[in-house]
Amino acid sequence: MTLGHIELQHVTKRFDNGHEALSDVTMVFPEGSMTFLTGHSGAGKSTFLKLLIRAEMPTRGKILVNEVNIAQMPESRLPRYRQNIGVVFQDHHLLASRTVFDNVAMPLRVAGLSEKDVARRVRPALTTVELDGKEGLYPRHLSTGEQQRVGIARAVVSRPKILLADEPTGNLDPDLSRHIMELFARFNQVGTTVIVASHDIALIESMGVRLLHLENGRIVSDGIPILQEAGPPS
């Protein structure tokens, strides 16, 4: 089995009100690839990500993740399937009554790991997102950027093969936004398949990786932006 490989075959998602969020979408995300999704609000980006974690089901077509059609996956297998996917949201969904450590540890405890193993994974995850020494703090003690990095640490602490992010820099200033995107690139460099939905065109074009543009549920462009080099001073 190819871990981290995603393939959509003629996928359409139509909601009960008749709105077609995705229309006959076919695409492949190879294992270890990094891709940005962009498009106007309502273009289908969030629906696409929800289909991958099976929070939504396709109306037509197949979604193959690691060669398995997830639409046909029994409910009993969903928790294990989702353990291999890390998800980062614009709104961090942190538990206010839990420390940074406990927020990051949550998926590991749900998976039944021992506290010794939890500690072995949480601390390196916090180091990766540059939050060393803050594991005992509560979310209210952190800046918006730090809270987002806690959300990223929680998403990667299970060492998922796939990492999805939905507008992860929407509330951040340009410097923090670039830092967050560079974190995703670092995870990709160690073999994680990364898909990020974002409105920040200038930033994602500067990353020099695959960019998919959606309009009204359809892919209208797919490729790697050409980075513009600065010319000689006049």
C-alpha positions as CSV (number, residue, x, y, z in Angstrom):
1,M,0.0,0.0,0.0
2,T,1.2,3.5,-0.9
3,L,0.9,5.5,2.3
4,G,-0.2,9.2,1.9
5,H,-1.5,8.7,-1.7
6,I,-4.8,10.4,-2.5
7,E,-6.8,10.0,-5.7
8,L,-10.2,11.5,-6.7
9,Q,-12.1,10.0,-9.6
10,H,-14.9,12.0,-11.1
11,V,-16.0,13.3,-7.6
12,T,-19.2,15.4,-7.3
13,K,-20.6,16.7,-4.1
14,R,-24.2,18.0,-4.2
15,F,-25.9,19.2,-1.0
16,D,-29.6,18.7,-0.2
17,N,-30.3,22.3,-1.2
18,G,-29.1,21.6,-4.7
19,H,-25.8,23.4,-4.4
20,E,-23.0,21.5,-6.1
21,A,-19.8,22.2,-4.1
22,L,-17.6,20.0,-6.3
23,S,-18.3,19.0,-9.9
24,D,-16.7,16.0,-11.6
25,V,-13.3,16.5,-10.0
26,T,-10.5,14.1,-10.9
27,M,-7.0,14.6,-9.5
28,V,-4.1,12.7,-7.9
29,F,-2.0,13.8,-4.9
30,P,1.1,11.5,-4.8
31,E,2.6,10.3,-1.6
32,G,4.9,12.9,-0.1
33,S,3.5,15.8,-2.3
34,M,2.6,19.3,-1.1
35,T,-0.3,21.1,-2.7
36,F,-2.1,24.4,-2.1
37,L,-5.8,24.8,-2.9
38,T,-7.1,28.3,-3.6
39,G,-10.3,29.9,-4.9
40,H,-13.0,32.3,-3.8
41,S,-15.1,31.6,-0.7
42,G,-17.5,28.8,-1.7
43,A,-15.3,27.5,-4.4
44,G,-15.2,24.0,-2.8
45,K,-12.0,24.0,-0.8
46,S,-13.4,23.2,2.6
47,T,-15.8,20.7,1.1
48,F,-12.9,18.9,-0.5
49,L,-11.0,18.6,2.8
50,K,-14.2,17.4,4.6
51,L,-14.5,14.7,2.0
52,L,-11.0,13.5,2.7
53,I,-11.7,13.0,6.4
54,R,-15.1,11.7,5.6
55,A,-17.0,14.4,7.4
56,E,-18.9,14.6,4.1
57,M,-19.7,11.8,1.6
58,P,-19.4,12.3,-2.2
59,T,-22.6,12.3,-4.3
60,R,-20.8,10.5,-7.1
61,G,-17.3,9.3,-7.8
62,K,-14.5,7.6,-5.8
63,I,-12.1,8.9,-3.2
64,L,-9.1,6.6,-2.8
65,V,-6.8,7.2,0.1
66,N,-4.0,4.7,0.3
67,E,-5.8,2.7,-2.4
68,V,-9.0,2.4,-0.2
69,N,-12.3,3.8,-1.4
70,I,-13.1,5.7,1.8
71,A,-16.8,6.2,0.8
72,Q,-17.2,2.4,1.2
73,M,-15.2,2.2,4.5
74,P,-17.2,0.8,7.4
75,E,-17.9,3.2,10.2
76,S,-15.9,0.9,12.6
77,R,-12.8,1.7,10.6
78,L,-13.1,5.4,10.6
79,P,-11.3,6.2,13.9
80,R,-8.2,4.2,12.8
81,Y,-8.3,5.8,9.3
82,R,-8.5,9.3,10.8
83,Q,-5.5,8.6,13.0
84,N,-3.4,8.7,9.8
85,I,-4.7,12.2,8.9
86,G,-3.7,15.4,10.8
87,V,-6.1,18.4,10.4
88,V,-5.4,22.0,11.2
89,F,-8.2,24.5,11.3
90,Q,-8.3,28.3,11.1
91,D,-10.1,28.3,14.5
92,H,-7.8,26.2,16.6
93,H,-10.5,24.2,18.5
94,L,-8.3,24.1,21.6
95,L,-9.8,23.1,24.9
96,A,-9.6,26.2,27.1
97,S,-9.6,24.1,30.3
98,R,-6.6,21.9,29.2
99,T,-2.9,22.8,29.1
100,V,-0.9,23.0,26.0
101,F,0.5,19.6,26.7
102,D,-3.0,18.1,27.2
103,N,-4.3,19.6,24.1
104,V,-1.5,18.2,22.0
105,A,-1.7,14.8,23.8
106,M,-5.5,14.4,23.1
107,P,-5.3,12.3,20.0
108,L,-2.6,10.0,21.5
109,R,-4.7,9.4,24.6
110,V,-7.7,8.7,22.4
111,A,-5.6,6.1,20.6
112,G,-4.7,4.4,23.9
113,L,-1.0,5.2,24.2
114,S,0.6,5.0,27.6
115,E,1.5,8.2,29.3
116,K,5.2,7.5,28.9
117,D,4.7,7.2,25.1
118,V,2.5,10.3,25.1
119,A,5.2,12.3,26.7
120,R,7.8,11.0,24.3
121,R,5.7,12.3,21.4
122,V,4.2,15.5,22.7
123,R,7.5,17.2,23.7
124,P,9.2,16.7,20.3
125,A,6.0,18.0,18.6
126,L,6.1,21.1,20.7
127,T,9.8,21.6,19.9
128,T,9.0,21.3,16.2
129,V,6.6,24.2,16.4
130,E,8.9,26.2,18.7
131,L,6.8,26.0,21.9
132,D,9.4,24.5,24.2
133,G,8.7,25.3,27.8
134,K,5.0,26.3,27.3
135,E,3.4,22.8,27.8
136,G,2.0,23.8,31.2
137,L,0.3,27.0,29.9
138,Y,-3.4,27.3,29.0
139,P,-4.6,28.6,25.6
140,R,-5.6,31.9,27.1
141,H,-2.0,32.6,28.0
142,L,-0.9,32.2,24.4
143,S,-0.9,34.6,21.4
144,T,-3.0,33.8,18.3
145,G,0.1,32.5,16.5
146,E,1.1,30.3,19.4
147,Q,-2.4,28.9,19.6
148,Q,-2.3,28.0,15.9
149,R,1.1,26.3,16.5
150,V,-0.5,24.2,19.3
151,G,-3.1,23.1,16.8
152,I,-0.4,22.1,14.3
153,A,1.5,20.2,17.0
154,R,-1.7,18.3,17.9
155,A,-2.3,17.5,14.2
156,V,1.2,16.0,13.7
157,V,1.8,14.4,17.1
158,S,0.4,11.1,15.8
159,R,2.9,11.2,12.9
160,P,0.2,11.2,10.2
161,K,1.0,10.3,6.6
162,I,-1.4,13.1,5.5
163,L,-1.7,16.6,6.8
164,L,-4.7,18.8,5.8
165,A,-5.1,22.5,6.7
166,D,-8.1,24.7,6.1
167,E,-7.2,28.5,6.0
168,P,-4.6,28.0,8.8
169,T,-3.2,31.5,8.4
170,G,-6.5,33.4,8.1
171,N,-6.1,35.2,11.5
172,L,-2.3,35.8,11.4
173,D,-0.1,38.6,10.2
174,P,2.2,38.1,7.2
175,D,5.3,37.1,9.1
176,L,3.5,34.5,11.2
177,S,1.6,33.3,8.1
178,R,5.0,32.6,6.4
179,H,6.3,30.9,9.5
180,I,3.2,28.6,9.6
181,M,3.6,27.7,5.9
182,E,7.2,27.0,6.3
183,L,6.3,24.5,9.1
184,F,4.0,22.7,6.7
185,A,6.9,22.6,4.2
186,R,9.1,21.0,6.8
187,F,6.6,18.3,7.5
188,N,6.4,17.7,3.8
189,Q,10.2,17.3,3.5
190,V,10.0,14.3,5.8
191,G,7.5,12.5,3.6
192,T,4.1,13.8,4.8
193,T,1.5,14.5,2.1
194,V,0.4,18.1,2.7
195,I,-2.7,19.8,1.4
196,V,-3.4,23.4,2.4
197,A,-6.5,25.5,1.5
198,S,-5.7,29.2,1.6
199,H,-6.8,32.6,0.2
200,D,-3.2,34.0,0.6
201,I,-2.3,33.9,-3.0
202,A,1.0,35.9,-2.8
203,L,2.3,33.7,0.0
204,I,1.4,30.4,-1.5
205,E,2.7,31.4,-4.9
206,S,6.1,32.2,-3.3
207,M,6.3,28.7,-1.9
208,G,7.0,27.2,-5.3
209,V,4.9,24.1,-5.0
210,R,1.8,22.8,-6.7
211,L,-1.2,25.1,-6.7
212,L,-4.8,24.0,-7.6
213,H,-7.3,26.8,-8.3
214,L,-11.0,26.0,-7.8
215,E,-13.9,28.0,-9.2
216,N,-17.5,26.9,-8.6
217,G,-16.4,23.4,-7.7
218,R,-14.2,22.8,-10.7
219,I,-10.4,22.8,-11.1
220,V,-9.5,25.7,-13.5
221,S,-5.8,25.5,-13.1
222,D,-3.2,23.0,-11.8
223,G,0.5,23.6,-11.7
224,I,3.6,25.1,-10.0
225,P,3.7,28.9,-10.1
226,I,6.7,30.5,-11.8
227,L,8.6,32.4,-9.3
228,Q,9.5,35.9,-10.5
229,E,13.1,36.8,-9.9
230,A,14.0,40.4,-9.1
231,G,15.6,42.2,-12.0
232,P,18.8,44.3,-11.9
233,P,18.5,47.6,-10.1
234,S,17.7,50.5,-12.4
